[in-house]
């Protein structure tokens, strides 16, 4: 979580420093692309605040209404952020772009736009470098894309995507602003706004997909399931692990539910001792597995193939 916080605070500071200046420069130069970039920075600032809210709420202690804690608050607010990027960031930028393409307006003095873009590249680029370095620490040898797909903490890759989209958008705006001014074709400025909007919509869809998957109860990977099966079935009191389900309650909390067939000659105390041993060994190897529910059942030779698929 500390890694995520560092990236979020860096992005928040960068966006606060440049949001207002983008609007001022956009008003002076009469540039739709700069206005779109201003909206982008405002949305990003709100997003970072919402992520910090989600991180804070996810740390609340369990209570009688939420006995497993509030970890999924982070997934909920991450999904809200993806919607804001789609609606406010992408939607407004696309609208501005289409409007200025259909009804181009003469550009004003673009000097301040270039200054703001240069400063924005410095701040956004610094934020991106920080986010990339922090996320790189979590990759554990995976490719960047695999690490993003397998990550259970949306606050880490969300900032990475936001900053990447921001830097790409700034270069698009700078290029189109230059062409629009020197070729005296104001509609090119609208094209820049449209392109920025489409990039934001694409990013929002990726983020929404990942946040939705986690919010809906994404489980542990196959390798972890196989190891849990090995641990469980190696216990002297167990015949077979018949069924295993799991879900991430938060990036640092996993709930595992198992149906286990114990040897028929065991009494209640021996079964309880076996359950305790299994729990302790699983938690010792997988620190993120905080909740383990084990239900004893009768072993059958032919198990439903649909049930087998979960193990």
HELIX and SHEET records of a PDB file:
HELIX    1   1 UNK A    2  UNK A   29  1                                  28    
HELIX    2   2 UNK A   32  UNK A   58  1                                  27    
HELIX    3   3 UNK A   73  UNK A   84  1                                  12    
HELIX    4   4 UNK A   85  UNK A   91  3                                   7    
HELIX    5   5 UNK A   92  UNK A  102  1                                  11    
HELIX    6   6 UNK A  111  UNK A  136  1                                  26    
HELIX    7   7 UNK A  144  UNK A  150  1                                   7    
HELIX    8   8 UNK A  154  UNK A  182  1                                  29    
HELIX    9   9 UNK A  187  UNK A  215  1                                  29    
HELIX   10  10 UNK A  222  UNK A  233  1                                  12    
HELIX   11  11 UNK A  268  UNK A  285  1                                  18    
HELIX   12  12 UNK A  305  UNK A  308  1                                   4    
SHEET    1   A 3 UNK A 238  UNK A 250  0                                        
SHEET    2   A 3 UNK A 253  UNK A 262 -1                                        
SHEET    3   A 3 UNK A 289  UNK A 297  1                                        
END                                                                             
